[in-house]
Amino acid sequence: MKFVFAAVSTVLMALQISTTAFAASDSVAVFHKPNKVVVLVNTRQGDLRLEQFVDMLGGQGSLVAATSDGSIRIKCGVGDTSASCTFGFAPSAHVTIMPKSVKAQISLRDLNLPASEDYWTEFESSQGDKFILEIRAGELVLTASKRGA
């Protein structure tokens, strides 16, 4: 009986450790300056969040979009084993840069992107950088922060 309990405890502990490690295994980096923020997000095979985002906005393996003033820039690529997106932000009516964070909200139409169903996902690095990507009622809402924000 002790052996069975020990074996079950060990398996449960391993599952908890692997779940915790996965939650912090996102590859996201937020580079923050007072007048510019760049966010890099990478996912590996099996993690379809970026691929779903690109597909929802009409991309066929890639997505490039920007506001007319360049205050929001999005560039994504999806490969066989990974996906990657770079988001660039500069202060504007659509972008608010705060100490250690940025929030952008703009209509998909203003980015020349097609209408899409609502979507939400979050990325968090082991270093504490966070990125929330949301499509809500025809608006793209992007929020990024450094650890401690």
C-alpha positions in Angstrom: 0.0 0.0 0.0 2.8 2.4 0.9 4.4 1.7 -2.5 1.2 2.4 -4.4 0.8 5.7 -2.5 4.4 6.7 -3.1 4.0 5.9 -6.8 0.8 7.9 -7.2 2.3 10.8 -5.2 5.3 10.8 -7.5 3.2 10.8 -10.7 1.0 13.6 -9.4 4.1 15.7 -8.4 5.6 15.1 -11.9 2.3 16.2 -13.5 2.1 19.3 -11.4 5.7 20.3 -12.2 5.2 19.7 -15.9 2.0 21.8 -15.9 3.7 24.6 -14.0 6.7 24.5 -16.4 4.3 24.7 -19.4 2.5 27.7 -18.1 5.7 29.7 -17.9 7.3 28.3 -21.1 5.8 30.9 -23.4 8.3 32.7 -25.4 7.3 36.4 -25.1 9.6 39.4 -24.6 8.5 43.0 -24.1 11.1 45.7 -25.0 9.9 48.9 -23.4 11.0 52.5 -24.0 9.0 55.6 -23.2 8.3 56.3 -26.9 8.3 52.8 -28.3 7.4 49.2 -27.3 8.2 46.0 -29.2 6.7 42.6 -28.3 8.1 39.4 -29.7 6.0 36.2 -29.3 7.1 32.7 -30.5 5.2 29.4 -30.2 6.3 25.9 -30.9 4.6 23.1 -32.8 1.4 22.0 -31.0 0.7 25.5 -29.6 -1.8 26.9 -32.0 -2.5 30.3 -30.4 -0.6 32.5 -32.9 -1.6 30.3 -35.8 -5.3 30.7 -34.9 -4.8 34.5 -34.6 -3.3 34.7 -38.1 -5.9 32.4 -39.6 -8.8 34.3 -38.0 -7.5 37.5 -39.7 -7.3 36.0 -43.2 -3.6 35.2 -43.2 -2.4 32.1 -45.0 0.7 31.5 -43.0 1.6 35.1 -42.6 0.1 38.4 -41.5 1.3 42.0 -42.0 -0.8 44.9 -40.8 -0.1 48.5 -39.7 -2.0 51.7 -39.0 -1.6 54.5 -41.5 0.5 56.5 -39.0 2.7 53.4 -38.1 1.8 53.5 -34.4 0.7 49.9 -34.5 2.7 47.4 -36.6 2.0 43.6 -36.7 4.1 41.0 -38.5 3.5 37.3 -38.1 4.7 34.1 -39.7 3.6 30.6 -39.3 5.8 27.6 -40.2 5.6 23.9 -39.9 7.1 23.7 -36.5 6.6 27.2 -35.0 4.9 30.6 -35.3 6.2 34.1 -34.5 4.8 37.6 -34.3 6.3 41.0 -33.7 4.1 43.8 -32.5 5.4 47.4 -32.5 3.8 50.3 -30.8 4.3 54.1 -30.7 2.3 56.7 -28.8 -0.9 57.7 -30.6 -4.7 58.0 -30.2 -4.8 54.2 -30.4 -1.8 53.4 -28.2 -1.1 54.3 -24.6 2.5 53.7 -23.3 2.8 53.6 -19.5 5.8 52.8 -17.3 6.4 49.1 -18.0 3.3 48.5 -20.1 1.4 49.4 -23.2 -2.2 49.1 -24.3 -3.4 49.5 -27.9 -7.0 49.3 -29.2 -8.0 49.8 -32.8 -10.7 48.5 -35.1 -9.8 45.7 -37.5 -11.0 47.9 -40.3 -8.4 50.6 -39.5 -5.7 47.9 -39.9 -7.3 46.8 -43.2 -8.0 43.4 -41.6 -11.3 41.4 -42.2 -14.0 41.2 -39.6 -13.4 38.3 -37.2 -15.1 36.4 -34.4 -14.1 37.2 -30.9 -10.8 35.7 -29.7 -8.6 36.0 -26.5 -5.3 34.5 -25.5 -2.5 35.3 -23.1 1.2 34.7 -23.2 3.5 34.9 -20.1 7.2 34.3 -20.0 9.2 32.8 -17.1 10.7 36.3 -16.7 7.3 37.8 -16.0 6.6 39.6 -19.3 2.9 39.3 -20.3 1.0 39.8 -23.6 -2.7 39.6 -24.0 -4.1 39.5 -27.5 -7.8 40.0 -27.9 -10.3 40.5 -30.7 -13.6 41.8 -29.3 -16.6 43.3 -31.3 -14.4 44.2 -34.3 -11.7 45.7 -32.2 -8.1 44.5 -31.7 -7.0 45.0 -28.1 -3.3 44.4 -27.3 -1.9 44.7 -23.8 1.8 44.0 -22.9 3.7 44.5 -19.7 7.0 43.9 -18.1 7.4 42.1 -14.8 6.2 44.3 -11.9 3.8 46.4 -14.0 
